[in-house]
Amino acid sequence: MKTLLLIPLFVISIGAFSQDTLDDVRINPSWVNPEKKLDVLKKDTVLESNIITDMIDKIVPNWVKPEKIFEEPKEELTQEDVKLLEEDVKFMADLPPSYEELPKENLKTVLIQIDNKIAQLKQEIDKLIKERAKQELIKSKQGTLTVLEKEKSIINLTLTEGELKDENGNLVGQNDELKVEQNKLKRYLYIAFGIITALGLVTAVVLQRKKIQVQDVEIEEQIRDINKKNTYLDHAARLIRHDMHSGINTYMPRGITSLERRVDEEKMKELKIDGAIKMIKEGLAHTQKVYKNVYEFTNLVKENVVLEKKEVNLKDELLKYFSNTSYGSQVTVEDLGTENVNPILFCSGIDNLVRNGLKYNDSAEKAVKIYRTDNIICVEDNGRGLSPKEFQKVLEHKIDTQNAVDGGEGLGLNITNAIFVEHGYRLDCEKLPKGTKMKISIQND
């Protein structure tokens, strides 16, 4: 492709220069026999046209011609080859566009430059032939050499004979047919470049479309997998919500109540089962609390379900919640006022923040304090600390499970954040010199 783009530019530059220089050829008609003036003019014009046509055929490689523009090049030029050609193009471009107005001294200087370049090109061509270089490079060099030799002939003719003009004062070298052919060649090149560009765009669109199709297939597979998992989760939720309900909230409480009626407290102590009965009752209470959490969570995934909320005293609800935990003594709850919340989900979200503050805590005395400042509920611990940037990465699932805040256990900050979002609240993080402050912004309706 580089060859296809650089060589036509080289050809066009040389073609344009040759046209100007050949059009400016002026030969003094003093040596022309008046009786044969017309014949000479016709022969010279035809001869010059043939020379120019032959020159273009030599300079323009076959694979650059319009009818072969799409043929696959046999060899591709290297960067060094292109650099050699660029030097030739620059030399041709630096030559005067016309010799008509130049003084003879300047013409002689140009002639010396052309002679030096011709000698250089001959050496380069011989070297390339010996090194068996690419034919495109050799042909281009030979084409440049041919043009320069003709330029040299024109300058010599201008220095010795002057200009050749017809009866109307126009240069004999001016050839309308040549201009037409050159314009036609330029049009072909423009059309070819346009077609190549269009093909490139079409290819890019096709490749992009194929990439999108592959992504569509992957997304469809992921959707099917998600729907399959959702089916399993929905079935599990039904089992928990309905089948486990009877055992946890009906049969087991009734069994314990019946046992307490038949066995009084003294008999329990005598049988030494009072401690066991107490553990069973506490375990049942914990199981019922977990069941309520699961029940409320499964409500969140249902369509068109409004979160059930009620006005509660936040401090009382949290103290009651932490009273059944082993770490309740490490938690201090100040007055938080009353809010319209879902008590179970709200306490679960606060509980997860508390457990994180206690779990990732290297202090000798671990402690968590819950307090309120204006419309912000703060859960502050004296642990390792979590920066806002790390908190955001957790929410975006960019932290490995082993490095996550809850180590893959508990609710996780993502679910905790989702609970507060369902309430219309916002969860933020602030790293303290010692510990973390999780801030829940209350946004009343």
LUMMAR-601237 format. One record per residue: x, y, z of N, C-alpha, C in turn. Coordinates in steps of 0.2 Angstrom, whole numbers, plus 5000, padded with zeros to 4 digits. Example, Ala and Ser with C-alpha at 12.3 -4.5 7.8 and 13.67 -1.06 7.14 Angstrom:
5066 4972 5039 5062 4978 5039 5066 4984 5039
5064 4989 5035 5068 4995 5036 5064 5000 5039
//
This chain:
5004 4994 5000 5000 5000 5000 5004 5006 5000
5010 5006 5004 5014 5012 5004 5017 5013 4997
5019 5008 4993 5021 5008 4986 5016 5012 4982
5010 5009 4983 5005 5012 4979 5003 5019 4980
5004 5022 4986 5003 5029 4987 5009 5033 4985
5015 5031 4986 5021 5035 4985 5023 5036 4978
5023 5030 4974 5025 5030 4967 5020 5035 4963
5013 5034 4964 5009 5039 4960 5011 5046 4961
5012 5048 4967 5014 5055 4969 5020 5057 4965
5025 5052 4965 5032 5053 4962 5030 5054 4954
5026 5050 4951 5024 5050 4944 5021 5057 4943
5016 5059 4947 5012 5065 4945 5017 5071 4946
5022 5071 4951 5026 5077 4951 5031 5077 4945
5033 5072 4943 5038 5072 4937 5034 5073 4931
5028 5071 4930 5023 5072 4924 5022 5079 4924
5020 5082 4930 5018 5089 4930 5024 5094 4928
5030 5092 4930 5036 5096 4929 5038 5095 4922
5038 5089 4919 5040 5088 4912 5035 5092 4907
5029 5092 4909 5024 5096 4905 5026 5103 4904
5028 5106 4910 5030 5113 4910 5036 5114 4907
5041 5110 4908 5048 5111 4905 5047 5110 4897
5043 5105 4895 5043 5104 4888 5039 5109 4885
5034 5112 4888 5029 5117 4885 5034 5123 4884
5039 5124 4888 5043 5130 4888 5049 5130 4883
5049 5124 4879 5054 5123 4875 5053 5128 4869
5058 5132 4868 5058 5137 4863 5064 5137 4858
5064 5136 4852 5069 5135 4847 5069 5140 4842
5075 5144 4841 5075 5149 4837 5074 5146 4830
5069 5149 4826 5068 5146 4819 5073 5148 4814
5078 5152 4816 5083 5154 4811 5086 5149 4807
5087 5143 4810 5090 5137 4806 5085 5134 4802
5079 5135 4802 5073 5132 4798 5073 5134 4791
5073 5130 4786 5072 5132 4779 5065 5135 4778
5064 5141 4776 5057 5144 4776 5053 5140 4771
5056 5136 4766 5051 5132 4762 5049 5126 4765
5052 5124 4770 5050 5118 4774 5048 5119 4781
5046 5125 4782 5045 5127 4789 5039 5123 4792
5033 5123 4788 5027 5120 4790 5029 5112 4791
5032 5109 4786 5034 5102 4787 5038 5101 4793
5043 5105 4795 5047 5104 4801 5043 5105 4807
5038 5110 4807 5034 5111 4813 5030 5105 4814
5027 5102 4809 5022 5096 4810 5026 5090 4812
5032 5089 4809 5036 5083 4811 5039 5084 4818
5041 5090 4820 5044 5091 4827 5039 5090 4832
5033 5093 4830 5027 5092 4835 5025 5085 4836
5025 5081 4831 5023 5074 4831 5029 5070 4835
5035 5072 4833 5040 5069 4837 5041 5070 4844
5040 5077 4846 5040 5079 4853 5034 5075 4857
5028 5075 4853 5022 5071 4857 5024 5064 4858
5027 5061 4853 5029 5054 4854 5034 5053 4859
5039 5058 4860 5044 5057 4865 5041 5058 4872
5037 5063 4872 5034 5064 4879 5029 5058 4881
5026 5055 4876 5022 5049 4877 5026 5043 4879
5032 5042 4876 5037 5037 4878 5040 5038 4884
5041 5045 4886 5044 5046 4893 5039 5044 4898
5032 5046 4897 5027 5044 4903 5027 5037 4903
5027 5033 4897 5027 5026 4898 5033 5023 4902
5038 5026 4901 5044 5023 4904 5044 5025 4912
5042 5031 4913 5042 5033 4920 5036 5030 4924
5030 5029 4922 5025 5026 4925 5025 5019 4925
5026 5015 4930 5026 5008 4930 5020 5005 4928
5020 4999 4925 5014 4996 4923 5008 4995 4928
5011 4994 4935 5006 4992 4940 5003 4999 4942
5005 5005 4940 5002 5011 4943 4997 5013 4937
4997 5011 4931 4992 5013 4926 4985 5011 4928
4980 5015 4926 4973 5015 4929 4971 5008 4928
4972 5005 4922 4969 4998 4921 4972 4993 4925
4978 4994 4928 4981 4989 4933 4982 4992 4940
4977 4996 4942 4978 5000 4948 4977 4995 4954
4973 4990 4953 4971 4985 4958 4975 4979 4958
4980 4978 4953 4983 4972 4953 4988 4972 4959
4989 4966 4962 4994 4965 4968 5001 4966 4966
5004 4971 4969 5011 4972 4967 5016 4966 4970
5020 4964 4965 5024 4959 4966 5029 4960 4972
5032 4966 4973 5037 4967 4978 5035 4974 4981
5036 4974 4988 5035 4980 4992 5041 4984 4993
5041 4990 4992 5047 4995 4993 5048 4995 5001
5054 4995 5003 5056 4996 5010 5056 5004 5011
5057 5006 5017 5058 5013 5019 5064 5016 5016
5070 5012 5015 5076 5015 5012 5074 5016 5005
5071 5011 5001 5069 5013 4994 5065 5019 4994
5060 5020 4998 5056 5026 4997 5060 5032 4999
5064 5032 5003 5069 5037 5004 5073 5039 4998
5075 5034 4995 5079 5036 4989 5075 5039 4983
5068 5037 4983 5064 5040 4978 5062 5047 4980
5061 5048 4986 5059 5055 4989 5065 5060 4987
5071 5057 4988 5077 5062 4986 5076 5064 4978
5074 5059 4974 5074 5061 4967 5068 5066 4966
5062 5064 4969 5057 5069 4968 5058 5076 4971
5062 5076 4976 5064 5083 4979 5068 5087 4974
5073 5083 4971 5078 5086 4966 5074 5089 4960
5069 5085 4958 5065 5087 4952 5061 5093 4954
5058 5093 4960 5054 5098 4962 5058 5105 4963
5064 5104 4964 5068 5110 4966 5071 5113 4959
5070 5110 4953 5072 5113 4947 5067 5118 4945
5069 5123 4941 5065 5129 4939 5059 5127 4935
5053 5129 4937 5047 5127 4933 5048 5129 4925
5052 5134 4924 5052 5136 4917 5059 5139 4916
5062 5138 4910 5069 5140 4908 5068 5147 4904
5062 5149 4902 5062 5154 4897 5065 5161 4900
5063 5162 4906 5066 5169 4909 5072 5169 4913
5075 5163 4913 5081 5162 4917 5087 5165 4913
5092 5168 4916 5098 5170 4912 5102 5164 4911
5107 5165 4906 5111 5160 4904 5115 5157 4909
5118 5161 4913 5122 5159 4919 5119 5154 4924
5112 5156 4925 5108 5152 4929 5107 5145 4926
5106 5146 4919 5104 5139 4916 5110 5135 4916
5116 5138 4915 5122 5134 4916 5123 5130 4923
5121 5134 4928 5121 5131 4935 5117 5125 4935
5111 5126 4933 5106 5121 4933 5108 5115 4929
5111 5116 4923 5114 5111 4919 5119 5107 4923
5124 5110 4926 5129 5107 4930 5125 5102 4936
5120 5105 4939 5117 5101 4944 5114 5095 4941
5111 5096 4935 5107 5090 4931 5113 5085 4929
5119 5087 4927 5124 5083 4925 5126 5079 4931
5127 5082 4937 5129 5078 4943 5124 5073 4945
5118 5075 4945 5112 5071 4947 5112 5065 4942
5113 5066 4935 5113 5061 4930 5118 5056 4932
5124 5058 4933 5130 5054 4935 5128 5050 4941
5125 5053 4946 5124 5050 4952 5118 5044 4951
5113 5046 4947 5108 5041 4946 5111 5035 4942
5116 5036 4937 5119 5030 4934 5123 5026 4938
5126 5029 4943 5130 5025 4948 5125 5021 4952
5119 5024 4955 5114 5021 4959 5111 5015 4955
5110 5016 4949 5106 5011 4945 5111 5005 4944
5117 5006 4942 5122 5001 4942 5123 4997 4948
5123 5000 4954 5123 4997 4960 5117 4993 4962
5111 4996 4960 5105 4992 4961 5105 4986 4957
5107 4986 4951 5107 4981 4946 5111 4975 4949
5117 4977 4951 5122 4972 4954 5119 4969 4960
5116 4973 4964 5113 4970 4971 5106 4967 4970
5104 4967 4963 5098 4964 4962 5092 4967 4966
5092 4973 4966 5087 4977 4970 5080 4976 4966
5075 4979 4969 5068 4978 4967 5067 4981 4960
5064 4978 4955 5063 4981 4949 5059 4988 4949
5054 4988 4953 5051 4995 4954 5055 5001 4955
5060 4999 4960 5065 5005 4962 5070 5006 4956
5072 5001 4952 5076 5002 4947 5073 5006 4941
5067 5004 4940 5063 5007 4934 5062 5014 4936
5060 5016 4942 5059 5023 4944 5065 5027 4943
5071 5024 4945 5077 5028 4944 5079 5029 4937
5077 5024 4933 5079 5024 4926 5074 5030 4923
5068 5030 4925 5063 5035 4923 5065 5042 4924
5068 5043 4931 5070 5049 4933 5076 5051 4928
5081 5046 4927 5087 5047 4923 5084 5050 4916
5079 5046 4913 5077 5048 4906 5074 5055 4906
5071 5057 4911 5068 5064 4911 5073 5069 4912
5078 5068 4916 5084 5072 4917 5088 5073 4911
5089 5068 4907 5092 5068 4901 5089 5073 4896
5082 5072 4896 5078 5076 4891 5078 5083 4894
5078 5084 4900 5079 5091 4903 5086 5094 4901
5091 5090 4901 5097 5093 4899 5097 5095 4892
5094 5090 4888 5094 5092 4881 5090 5099 4879
5085 5100 4883 5081 5106 4882 5085 5112 4884
5089 5111 4890 5093 5117 4892 5098 5118 4887
5102 5113 4884 5107 5114 4879 5104 5117 4873
5098 5115 4871 5095 5118 4865 5093 5125 4866
5091 5127 4873 5089 5134 4874 5096 5138 4874
5101 5135 4877 5107 5139 4877 5110 5141 4870
5110 5136 4865 5113 5136 4859 5108 5139 4853
5102 5137 4853 5098 5139 4848 5092 5144 4850
5090 5145 4856 5085 5149 4858 5078 5146 4858
5073 5149 4856 5066 5147 4857 5063 5146 4850
5059 5141 4849 5055 5140 4843 5048 5141 4843
5046 5146 4840 5039 5148 4840 5036 5148 4833
5029 5147 4833 5025 5147 4826 5024 5154 4824
5020 5155 4819 5018 5161 4816 5014 5166 4821
5010 5163 4826 5006 5166 4831 5010 5168 4837
5016 5166 4837 5020 5167 4843 5020 5162 4849
5016 5156 4847 5015 5151 4853 5021 5146 4852
5023 5143 4858 5028 5138 4858 5026 5132 4854
5030 5129 4850 5029 5123 4846 5028 5117 4851
5031 5117 4857 5031 5112 4862 5024 5111 4865
5020 5116 4864 5013 5116 4868 5009 5111 4864
5006 5106 4868 5003 5101 4864 4996 5100 4868
4991 5101 4865 4984 5100 4869 4983 5093 4870
4985 5089 4865 4983 5082 4866 4987 5079 4872
4993 5081 4873 4997 5079 4879 4993 5081 4886
4991 5087 4886 4987 5089 4892 4981 5085 4893
4977 5084 4888 4971 5079 4888 4973 5073 4891
4978 5070 4889 4980 5063 4891 4983 5063 4899
4986 5069 4900 4989 5070 4907 4983 5071 4912
4978 5075 4910 4972 5076 4914 4968 5070 4915
4968 5066 4909 4964 5059 4910 4968 5055 4915
4974 5055 4915 4978 5050 4919 4977 5053 4927
4977 5059 4928 4975 5062 4934 4969 5060 4937
4964 5060 4932 4957 5058 4934 4957 5051 4936
4960 5047 4932 4960 5039 4934 4963 5038 4941
4969 5042 4942 4972 5041 4948 4967 5043 4954
4964 5049 4953 4959 5051 4958 4954 5046 4959
4951 5044 4954 4946 5039 4954 4948 5032 4958
4955 5030 4956 4957 5024 4960 4958 5026 4967
4961 5031 4969 4962 5033 4976 4955 5033 4979
4950 5036 4976 4943 5036 4979 4940 5029 4980
4941 5025 4975 4939 5018 4976 4943 5014 4982
4949 5015 4982 4953 5012 4987 4951 5014 4994
4950 5021 4995 4947 5024 5001 4940 5021 5003
4936 5021 4998 4929 5018 4999 4930 5011 5001
4934 5007 4998 4935 5000 5000 4938 4999 5007
4942 5004 5009 4945 5004 5015 4939 5005 5020
4935 5010 5019 4930 5011 5024 4925 5005 5024
4923 5002 5018 4918 4997 5018 4921 4991 5022
4928 4990 5021 4931 4984 5025 4931 4986 5033
4932 4992 5034 4932 4994 5042 4925 4993 5045
4920 4995 5041 4913 4994 5043 4911 4987 5044
4914 4983 5039 4912 4975 5039 4915 4972 5045
4922 4974 5046 4925 4971 5052 4922 4973 5059
4920 4979 5059 4917 4982 5065 4911 4978 5066
4907 4977 5061 4900 4974 5061 4901 4967 5064
4907 4963 5061 4908 4956 5063 4910 4956 5071
4914 4961 5073 4915 4962 5080 4909 4963 5084
4905 4967 5082 4898 4968 5086 4894 4962 5086
4894 4958 5080 4890 4952 5080 4893 4947 5085
4900 4947 5086 4903 4942 5091 4901 4944 5098
4901 4951 5099 4899 4953 5105 4892 4952 5107
4887 4953 5102 4880 4951 5103 4879 4944 5105
4883 4939 5101 4882 4932 5103 4884 4931 5110
4890 4934 5112 4892 4934 5119 4887 4936 5124
4884 4942 5123 4879 4945 5127 4873 4941 5128
4871 4938 5122 4865 4933 5122 4867 4927 5126
4873 4925 5126 4874 4919 5130 4874 4921 5138
4877 4927 5139 4877 4929 5146 4870 4930 5149
4865 4933 5144 4858 4934 5146 4855 4927 5148
4856 4922 5143 4853 4915 5144 4856 4912 5151
4862 4913 5152 4865 4911 5158 4862 4914 5165
4861 4921 5164 4858 4925 5170 4851 4922 5171
4847 4922 5165 4840 4919 5166 4840 4912 5169
4845 4908 5167 4845 4901 5170 4846 4902 5178
4851 4906 5180 4853 4907 5187 4847 4910 5190
4844 4915 5187 4838 4918 5190 4832 4913 5192
4832 4908 5187 4826 4903 5188 4828 4899 5195
4834 4897 5195 4836 4893 5201 4835 4898 5208
4837 4904 5207 4837 4908 5213 4829 4909 5215
4825 4910 5210 4818 4911 5211 4815 4905 5214
4817 4899 5212 4815 4893 5215 4818 4892 5223
4824 4894 5224 4827 4894 5230 4823 4899 5235
4821 4905 5232 4818 4910 5236 4811 4907 5238
4808 4904 5234 4801 4901 5235 4801 4896 5241
4807 4892 5240 4808 4887 5246 4809 4890 5253
4813 4895 5253 4814 4899 5259 4808 4903 5261
4804 4906 5257 4799 4910 5259 4793 4906 5261
4792 4900 5258 4786 4896 5260 4787 4890 5263
4792 4886 5261 4793 4879 5264 4796 4880 5271
4801 4884 5271 4805 4885 5278 4800 4889 5283
4796 4893 5280 4792 4897 5285 4788 4893 5290
4785 4887 5288 4781 4883 5293 4786 4881 5298
4792 4878 5296 4796 4875 5301 4799 4880 5306
4801 4886 5303 4804 4891 5308 4799 4895 5312
4794 4897 5309 4789 4901 5312 4783 4898 5315
4782 4891 5314 4776 4888 5317 4778 4882 5321
4781 4877 5318 4782 4871 5321 4787 4871 5327
4792 4874 5326 4798 4875 5331 4795 4879 5337
4792 4885 5336 4790 4889 5342 4785 4885 5346
4780 4882 5342 4775 4878 5346 4778 4872 5350
4783 4869 5347 4786 4864 5350 4789 4866 5357
4793 4872 5356 4796 4874 5362 4791 4877 5368
4786 4880 5365 4780 4882 5370 4777 4876 5373
4776 4871 5370 4773 4865 5373 4777 4861 5378
4784 4861 5376 4789 4858 5381 4789 4862 5387
4789 4869 5387 4789 4873 5393 4783 4872 5397
4777 4871 5394 4771 4870 5398 4771 4863 5402
4774 4858 5399 4775 4852 5402 4780 4851 5407
4786 4854 5406 4791 4854 5410 4793 4861 5413
4792 4861 5420 4793 4868 5423 4800 4869 5424
4802 4875 5427 4809 4877 5427 4813 4873 5432
4809 4871 5438 4813 4866 5442 4815 4860 5439
4810 4857 5435 4811 4850 5432 4817 4851 5427
4817 4857 5424 4822 4858 5419 4829 4858 5422
4829 4861 5428 4836 4862 5431 4838 4855 5434
4832 4851 5436 4834 4844 5439 4837 4840 5433
4834 4841 5427 4836 4837 5421 4842 4840 5418
4844 4846 5420 4849 4849 5418 4849 4851 5410
4842 4853 5408 4841 4854 5401 4839 4862 5400
4840 4866 5406 4838 4873 5405 4842 4876 5401
4849 4875 5401 4854 4878 5397 4852 4876 5389
4851 4870 5388 4849 4868 5381 4843 4871 5379
4838 4872 5383 4832 4875 5381 4833 4882 5379
4837 4886 5383 4839 4893 5382 4842 4893 5375
4847 4889 5373 4851 4889 5367 4846 4888 5361
4842 4883 5362 4837 4882 5357 4833 4888 5355
4830 4891 5361 4826 4897 5360 4830 4903 5356
4836 4904 5358 4841 4909 5355 4842 4908 5348
4843 4901 5347 4845 4899 5340 4839 4900 5335
4833 4899 5338 4827 4900 5334 4826 4907 5333
4827 4911 5338 4826 4918 5337 4831 4921 5332
4837 4918 5332 4842 4921 5326 4840 4918 5320
4837 4912 5319 4835 4909 5313 4829 4913 5310
4824 4915 5315 4819 4919 5312 4821 4926 5310
4826 4929 5313 4829 4935 5311 4832 4934 5304
4836 4929 5303 4839 4928 5296 4833 4927 5291
4828 4923 5293 4823 4922 5288 4819 4928 5286
4818 4933 5291 4815 4939 5289 4820 4943 5284
4826 4943 5285 4831 4946 5281 4830 4943 5274
4830 4937 5273 4830 4934 5267 4823 4935 5263
4818 4935 5267 4811 4937 5265 4811 4944 5262
4814 4949 5265 4814 4956 5263 4819 4956 5257
4824 4953 5257 4829 4953 5251 4825 4950 5245
4822 4945 5245 4818 4942 5240 4813 4946 5237
4810 4950 5241 4805 4955 5239 4808 4961 5234
4815 4962 5236 4818 4967 5231 4819 4965 5224
4819 4959 5223 4820 4957 5216 4813 4956 5212
4808 4956 5216 4801 4956 5212 4800 4962 5208
4796 4961 5203 4794 4967 5199 4789 4970 5202
4789 4977 5201 4783 4981 5203 4782 4981 5211
4787 4979 5215 4786 4978 5222 4789 4985 5225
4785 4988 5230 4787 4994 5234 4789 4991 5240
4795 4994 5242 4798 4992 5248 4794 4994 5254
4792 4989 5259 4788 4990 5264 4792 4994 5270
4789 5000 5272 4793 5004 5277 4788 5007 5282
4791 5008 5288 4787 5011 5293 4791 5016 5297
4787 5020 5301 4791 5025 5305 4793 5022 5311
4800 5021 5313 4803 5018 5319 4808 5022 5322
4809 5021 5328 4815 5024 5332 4821 5020 5330
4826 5023 5326 4832 5020 5324 4836 5017 5329
4837 5021 5335 4841 5018 5340 4838 5012 5343
4832 5012 5345 4828 5006 5348 4829 5000 5343
4828 5001 5337 4828 4995 5332 4835 4993 5332
4840 4997 5332 4847 4994 5332 4849 4991 5338
4847 4994 5344 4849 4991 5350 4846 4984 5351
4840 4983 5349 4836 4977 5349 4840 4972 5344
4842 4974 5339 4845 4970 5334 4852 4968 5336
4856 4972 5339 4863 4970 5342 4863 4966 5348
4857 4966 5352 4856 4963 5358 4857 4956 5357
4856 4953 5352 4856 4946 5350 4863 4944 5347
4868 4948 5347 4874 4947 5343 4880 4947 5349
4885 4943 5347 4891 4942 5351 4895 4949 5352
4894 4953 5347 4898 4959 5347 4894 4966 5349
4888 4965 5352 4884 4970 5354 4887 4975 5359
4891 4972 5363 4894 4976 5368 4900 4981 5365
4902 4980 5359 4907 4984 5356 4904 4990 5352
4898 4990 5352 4894 4995 5348 4891 5000 5352
4892 5006 5351 4888 5012 5354 4884 5015 5350
4877 5016 5352 4872 5019 5347 4869 5025 5351
4870 5031 5348 4868 5037 5350 4861 5038 5348
4857 5043 5350 4851 5045 5347 4851 5047 5340
4847 5043 5336 4847 5044 5329 4840 5047 5326
4835 5048 5331 4829 5050 5328 4825 5045 5325
4819 5047 5322 4814 5042 5319 4815 5043 5312
4814 5038 5308 4814 5038 5301 4809 5033 5298
4807 5034 5292 4802 5029 5288 4807 5024 5285
4808 5018 5287 4812 5013 5284 4809 5006 5285
4813 5002 5281 4811 4995 5282 4816 4992 5288
4813 4991 5294 4818 4990 5300 4823 4984 5298
4820 4979 5295 4825 4973 5295 4830 4974 5290
4829 4977 5284 4834 4979 5279 4839 4984 5282
4836 4989 5285 4840 4995 5287 4845 4992 5293
4843 4988 5297 4847 4986 5303 4852 4981 5300
4850 4977 5294 4855 4973 5291 4861 4977 5288
4859 4982 5284 4864 4986 5281 4869 4990 5287
4866 4992 5292 4870 4995 5297 4875 4989 5300
4872 4984 5301 4875 4978 5304 4881 4976 5300
4881 4976 5294 4886 4974 5289 4892 4979 5290
4890 4986 5290 4895 4991 5291 4899 4990 5298
4895 4988 5303 4898 4987 5310 4903 4981 5310
4901 4976 5307 4905 4970 5307 4911 4971 5303
4911 4975 5297 4917 4976 5293 4922 4981 5298
4919 4985 5302 4923 4989 5306 4927 4985 5311
4923 4980 5314 4926 4976 5319 4931 4971 5316
4929 4968 5310 4933 4963 5307 4940 4965 5305
4940 4971 5301 4946 4974 5299 4949 4979 5304
4951 4977 5309 4952 4981 5315 4958 4978 5319
4964 4982 5319 4970 4979 5323 4970 4983 5330
4966 4987 5332 4966 4990 5338 4965 4985 5344
4968 4987 5350 4968 4983 5356 4961 4982 5358
4957 4988 5358 4950 4988 5360 4946 4990 5354
4943 4985 5350 4939 4987 5344 4932 4990 5346
4930 4995 5343 4924 4999 5344 4921 5002 5338
4915 5002 5338 4911 5006 5333 4906 5010 5336
4905 5016 5333 4901 5021 5336 4896 5023 5331
4889 5023 5332 4884 5025 5327 4881 5032 5330
4881 5037 5326 4878 5043 5328 4876 5047 5322
4872 5053 5324 4869 5056 5318 4871 5064 5319
4873 5067 5313 4874 5074 5312 4870 5077 5307
4865 5081 5309 4860 5083 5304 4857 5078 5301
4857 5077 5294 4854 5072 5290 4859 5067 5288
4864 5066 5292 4869 5060 5290 4870 5056 5296
4869 5049 5295 4870 5044 5300 4877 5042 5299
4881 5042 5304 4888 5040 5304 4889 5033 5307
4893 5029 5304 4895 5023 5307 4903 5023 5307
4906 5025 5313 4913 5026 5314 4917 5021 5318
4922 5018 5315 4926 5013 5318 4933 5015 5319
4937 5011 5323 4944 5013 5324 4949 5008 5321
4946 5005 5315 4950 5000 5312 4955 5002 5307
4957 4999 5302 4962 5000 5297 4961 5006 5292
4954 5007 5291 4953 5013 5287 4952 5011 5279
4947 5014 5276 4945 5013 5269 4944 5020 5266
4948 5021 5260 4948 5027 5257 4942 5027 5252
4940 5033 5250 4934 5034 5245 4936 5030 5239
4942 5031 5237 4944 5027 5230 4943 5020 5231
4946 5017 5236 4945 5010 5237 4938 5008 5238
4934 5012 5241 4927 5011 5242 4923 5011 5235
4925 5015 5231 4922 5016 5224 4924 5010 5220
4930 5007 5221 4932 5001 5217 4928 4995 5219
4927 4995 5226 4923 4989 5228 4916 4989 5225
4913 4995 5225 4906 4996 5222 4906 4994 5214
4912 4996 5211 4912 4994 5204 4915 4987 5203
4915 4983 5208 4918 4976 5207 4925 4976 5204
4929 4981 5206 4936 4981 5203 4941 4978 5208
4939 4976 5214 4943 4973 5219 4943 4965 5220
4948 4962 5220 4948 4955 5220 4944 4953 5227
4941 4947 5227 4937 4944 5232 4942 4944 5239
4948 4942 5238 4952 4941 5244 4954 4948 5247
4954 4953 5242 4955 4960 5245 4949 4964 5246
4943 4961 5246 4937 4965 5247 4936 4966 5254
4932 4971 5255 4931 4973 5262 4928 4968 5267
4924 4964 5264 4921 4958 5268 4924 4951 5267
4929 4951 5263 4933 4945 5261 4928 4940 5258
4923 4942 5255 4918 4937 5252 4913 4935 5256
4913 4937 5263 4908 4935 5267 4903 4940 5269
4897 4938 5272 4892 4943 5274 4888 4946 5268
4885 4952 5269 4881 4955 5264 4886 4958 5259
4891 4961 5261 4896 4965 5256 4893 4972 5255
4898 4976 5254 4896 4983 5253 4892 4985 5247
4892 4981 5242 4887 4982 5236 4880 4981 5238
4879 4975 5242 4872 4974 5244 4870 4979 5249
4874 4981 5254 4873 4986 5259 4871 4993 5255
4875 4995 5250 4874 5001 5247 4867 5000 5243
4865 4994 5240 4859 4994 5237 4853 4995 5242
4854 4992 5248 4849 4993 5253 4847 5000 5254
4853 5004 5255 4852 5011 5257 4849 5015 5251
4851 5013 5245 4848 5016 5239 4841 5015 5238
4839 5009 5240 4832 5007 5240 4828 5012 5244
4831 5014 5250 4828 5019 5254 4828 5026 5252
4832 5027 5247 4832 5034 5244 4838 5037 5248
4843 5034 5251 4849 5036 5254 4855 5036 5250
4860 5039 5252 4867 5038 5249 4872 5036 5254
4876 5031 5252 4882 5029 5256 4888 5032 5253
4892 5035 5258 4899 5038 5256 4904 5035 5261
4910 5036 5260 4916 5034 5264 4921 5039 5265
4923 5040 5271 4928 5044 5273 4934 5041 5277
4940 5041 5275 4945 5038 5279 4948 5043 5284
4948 5040 5290 4950 5044 5296 4958 5043 5298
4961 5047 5302 4968 5045 5304 4968 5039 5307
4963 5037 5310 4962 5030 5314 4955 5027 5312
4954 5023 5307 4948 5020 5306 4944 5023 5300
4938 5022 5299 4934 5024 5294 4927 5026 5296
4925 5031 5293 4918 5034 5294 4914 5033 5288
4909 5028 5289 4904 5027 5283 4898 5032 5285
4896 5036 5280 4891 5041 5280 4885 5039 5276
4879 5039 5279 4873 5038 5276 4869 5044 5276
4868 5047 5270 4865 5053 5269 4857 5052 5269
4853 5055 5273 4846 5054 5274 4843 5059 5269
4839 5056 5264 4835 5061 5260 4828 5060 5260
4825 5064 5264 4818 5063 5266 4813 5064 5260
4808 5061 5259 4803 5062 5253 4800 5069 5254
//
